[in-house]
């Protein structure tokens, strides 16, 4: 499979005081045999801070937002899962996506991937 684009966004707040403003969504689009597959992963925004606190990945220092990486990392780790929409609310599962993660190696693996800026 070829990764063709990545994007990320903050989930817009819902009605009725929903806590949805505390979530981010990561989106990755892949292509294989002429077919496209878009994977989305919604997760608790705080998990990005956990990565930095644990010294795993600091989006401020690296310059690439966590929400631009999560869906691609999820698809790499769980390629056998057929569903395209996922939700992570477990800190350790989220942190596990970044096991052995290196931004420089990731850029080598996916050169020229188009980053789609979103809010």
C-alpha positions, 0 to 999 in steps of 0.5 A: 500500500502506498500512503498518498496523504495525511491530515489532522483536525480538532473535532468540532464541539458538539451540541449540549456541552459535549466534551468533544472539543477535547478530541483530535482526528487523524486521517490517512489515505492509502492506495493499493491496486488502484483503490483508495482507502481512508483511515480515520482515528479519533483520540483524546487530544491529551494523548499528544501531551502524554507522548511529549511528557514521556519523551516519546514524541514532541510535536512542538519540537518536531514540527509535525503535529501528532494528528498528522501521524496517528492514522498512518501509524495505526494502519501500519500496526493494525493493517489486518483490521478492515474497518476504516474508522477507529477511536482510541481512548486508552493511553497505552494503546495510543502510546503503543502506536509510537513504539520505535517511532522516528520522524526521520525514518518515517519521512524516509519511508513516505517521501513526498507524502502530501500533508493536508493542513486542517484545523 
